[in-house]
Amino acid sequence: MDANSLTANPAALDGAKRLLEQGIAFVRNAGLQVEHLARGEVRCRMPFKGNGNHIGTMYAGALFTLAEIPGGALFLSSFDTARFFPVVKTLNLKFIKPAKGDVWVTARLSAEEITRIEADAGQQGKAEFTLSLELKDADGIVVALSEGQYQLRRI
């Protein structure tokens, strides 16, 4: 399925959302929700319920998962899944404030960046991109910062 048919097909976007939310047991068990998915844009929410730790804040692994999933979501909504696959090369997470409720993250890639990444991967067999994200609570307060290095590889 190429990215253009995905973005033009709401049923395909719904299928991609289900895959992101249900395709990995850990993500499914954590209850992560993809609230918005479009070409070059994703918004995800990690619920606090079921993801608390021993001190009453969100478990670090749940925050890490919330920071990592947008790379795969952007892949599914933006690139030709029949020609490419994604790889996470690095992901760093800096905890800023304790998260005591649900946490959201929004990630975006511009149309120009999508075109560059896909062209480079098509020509060179792989292309890298970085996602720098802010994980925020319901009040918009940043609870963590992440920086992930992703790679798009030609099949």
C-alpha positions as CSV (number, residue, x, y, z in Angstrom):
1,M,0.0,0.0,0.0
2,D,1.6,3.3,-0.9
3,A,1.3,6.4,1.2
4,N,-0.9,8.2,-1.3
5,S,-3.5,5.5,-1.3
6,L,-3.4,5.3,2.5
7,T,-4.1,9.0,3.0
8,A,-6.8,8.9,0.4
9,N,-8.5,5.9,2.1
10,P,-10.0,6.4,5.5
11,A,-10.5,2.7,5.9
12,A,-6.7,2.2,5.4
13,L,-6.0,4.8,8.0
14,D,-8.3,3.1,10.4
15,G,-6.5,-0.2,9.7
16,A,-3.1,1.5,10.3
17,K,-4.5,2.9,13.6
18,R,-5.6,-0.6,14.7
19,L,-2.2,-2.0,13.8
20,L,-0.4,0.6,15.8
21,E,-2.7,0.1,18.8
22,Q,-3.2,-3.7,18.7
23,G,-0.2,-5.1,16.7
24,I,2.3,-5.1,19.5
25,A,1.1,-6.9,22.7
26,F,2.9,-4.4,25.0
27,V,1.4,-1.4,23.3
28,R,-2.1,-3.0,23.4
29,N,-1.7,-3.9,27.1
30,A,-0.6,-0.3,27.9
31,G,-3.7,1.1,26.2
32,L,-1.9,3.5,23.9
33,Q,-4.4,5.3,21.6
34,V,-3.7,6.8,18.2
35,E,-6.0,9.8,18.4
36,H,-5.1,11.3,15.0
37,L,-3.3,9.8,12.0
38,A,-2.7,11.5,8.7
39,R,0.1,11.8,6.2
40,G,3.0,13.3,8.1
41,E,1.1,13.7,11.3
42,V,0.2,11.6,14.4
43,R,-1.1,12.3,17.9
44,C,-1.0,9.6,20.5
45,R,-2.2,9.3,24.1
46,M,-0.9,7.0,26.8
47,P,-3.4,6.6,29.6
48,F,-2.3,6.8,33.2
49,K,-4.7,4.0,34.2
50,G,-2.7,0.8,34.2
51,N,0.6,2.5,33.6
52,G,1.4,3.8,37.1
53,N,4.5,2.9,39.0
54,H,5.3,2.4,42.7
55,I,5.4,6.2,43.5
56,G,2.2,7.1,41.8
57,T,3.5,8.5,38.5
58,M,3.6,7.1,35.0
59,Y,5.9,4.2,34.5
60,A,9.0,5.2,32.5
61,G,8.5,2.3,30.0
62,A,5.0,3.6,29.2
63,L,6.5,7.1,28.4
64,F,9.2,5.5,26.4
65,T,6.6,3.6,24.3
66,L,4.7,6.8,23.8
67,A,7.8,8.4,22.5
68,E,8.7,5.5,20.2
69,I,5.4,4.7,18.5
70,P,5.1,8.0,16.4
71,G,8.0,6.9,14.2
72,G,6.1,3.8,13.2
73,A,2.9,5.7,12.8
74,L,4.5,8.3,10.5
75,F,6.0,5.4,8.5
76,L,2.5,3.8,8.0
77,S,0.9,7.1,7.1
78,S,3.6,8.6,5.0
79,F,5.7,6.0,3.1
80,D,5.2,3.2,0.7
81,T,5.0,0.2,3.0
82,A,5.4,-2.2,0.0
83,R,8.8,-0.6,-0.8
84,F,10.2,0.4,2.7
85,F,10.3,-0.6,6.3
86,P,11.3,1.5,9.4
87,V,14.1,0.9,11.9
88,V,14.6,2.7,15.2
89,K,18.3,3.4,15.6
90,T,18.3,5.4,18.8
91,L,15.8,6.8,21.2
92,N,16.7,9.1,24.1
93,L,14.2,10.2,26.7
94,K,14.7,13.0,29.2
95,F,12.2,13.1,32.1
96,I,11.3,16.7,33.0
97,K,8.3,16.4,35.4
98,P,6.4,13.5,37.0
99,A,3.4,12.5,34.9
100,K,0.4,11.9,37.1
101,G,-2.2,11.6,34.4
102,D,-2.6,10.8,30.7
103,V,0.2,12.0,28.4
104,W,0.1,13.0,24.8
105,V,2.6,13.4,22.0
106,T,2.3,14.9,18.5
107,A,4.8,14.2,15.8
108,R,5.0,15.7,12.3
109,L,7.1,15.3,9.1
110,S,6.7,18.0,6.4
111,A,5.8,16.9,2.9
112,E,9.2,18.1,1.8
113,E,10.9,15.9,4.4
114,I,8.8,12.9,3.5
115,T,9.8,13.4,-0.2
116,R,13.5,13.7,0.7
117,I,13.5,10.6,3.0
118,E,11.7,8.4,0.4
119,A,13.9,9.6,-2.4
120,D,17.1,9.0,-0.4
121,A,15.9,5.6,0.6
122,G,15.0,4.7,-2.9
123,Q,18.3,5.7,-4.3
124,Q,20.7,4.7,-1.4
125,G,18.7,1.9,0.1
126,K,18.2,3.8,3.4
127,A,17.6,7.2,4.8
128,E,17.6,8.6,8.3
129,F,15.4,11.1,10.0
130,T,15.1,12.5,13.5
131,L,12.0,13.1,15.6
132,S,12.4,15.5,18.5
133,L,9.2,15.3,20.6
134,E,7.6,16.8,23.6
135,L,5.4,14.5,25.8
136,K,2.8,16.6,27.5
137,D,0.2,16.2,30.2
138,A,-3.5,17.4,30.1
139,D,-2.4,20.9,31.1
140,G,0.1,21.1,28.3
141,I,3.1,20.8,30.6
142,V,6.1,18.9,29.2
143,V,6.8,15.8,31.2
144,A,9.5,14.4,29.0
145,L,11.5,15.2,25.9
146,S,12.5,12.5,23.3
147,E,14.9,12.4,20.4
148,G,14.7,9.4,18.1
149,Q,16.8,8.6,15.2
150,Y,14.9,6.5,12.6
151,Q,15.9,4.9,9.4
152,L,13.7,4.1,6.4
153,R,15.1,1.1,4.5
154,R,14.3,-0.2,1.1
155,I,12.9,-3.8,1.0
